[in-house]
């Protein structure tokens, strides 16, 4: 799968199982892909080795919230109307709120 925004692409992996959703990027030293969490409106960055960017979208992939360079040991509390949360490498995209992202199979 690919995450596409403004003609820039990154590989995205969907976290479907309890363990993959719980682990996310915890303890990863190299982050060169994105993670997709469906039906997720909050996250934590405990036990992270690297900072990440976080995109939170509605069911139509419109970006509602964007967190740039989110440090470890942080919590993003539940956000209203968020359906998808995406974690990705820092500064990979130049994100603007209220724009759409695309996820291709």
N, C-alpha and C positions, 0 to 999 in steps of 0.2 A: 504494500500500500504506500501511497505517496501523499504528503501534505503539500498543497500548493497555495502560495500567496504571492501576488504580484510577479508571476512567472518564475518564481524561485521555488525549488522543490527540495524536500527532505523525506527520507524514508520514515514511515510511522508504523509503530507496532501497537496493536490494540491489546490492552490488558483486560482479559476476560475472566480469569480465575481469581479466587480470593487471594492466593499467594502472589500472583503477578500484580494485582492491584495494590496489595499491601507493600510489596517491595519497591515498585516503581524504580527510581534511580538510586535507591539507598545503596551505599558502599561502592558505587561505580566511580572509577577513576577517570574514565574517558566517556564522554557523552557526545555521540556523533549521529544520533537519530532522535526521533520524537516518540513520545508515548501518548496514546489515546485512552482516556477513561470515559466511557459512556455512562450516563446516569450518575454523574459525579459533580457535586457543586461545592466541594471543599477539599483541601489537601493539607499535608504537613511536609516539612523538609527535614525532619529528624533523621540523623545518621547519614546525611548527604555529605559527599566529599567535595562536590562542586556546586556552585550557584547555578540556577536554571531560570529560564523564562517560562511563564505560565500564561496560557490563553484559555479563557472561559467563554464558551459560546452557548447560544440558545439552540433549539432543535433544528433551526434553519441555517446553522453555521455562521450566524452573525456574531461578531466579537463583542461581548458585553464588558469584559474585564481583561486587562492585560497587566501582568506584573513582570517588570524587566529586572534581571539580575537579582532574583530572590535568593537571599542567603539561607544557609542551613539553620535549623532549629526555629523555623517560623511556621505559623499556622494561618491558613486562609479559611476563615469561618464560612459556613454555608451562605451562598449568594442566591438571591431570588432569580428565577427564570433561567438559571444555568442548567444545561442538559449535558454538555461535554466539557471536559477539562483536558488540555493538552500541555504536556511538559516537554520542553525542548532546550537545546543548547543556548547559552546566553548570546544575545544579539544576532541570532541567525536571520530573523526577519525584522524589518522595520514596520512594526504593527501600528495600525490606527484603529481605534474603537469604532464600532458601528459599520465596519466593512465586513465582507464575507471571506471565509477561507474555503478551500475545496479539498476534499479527501477523495482520492481516486483509488480504486481497487487495483 
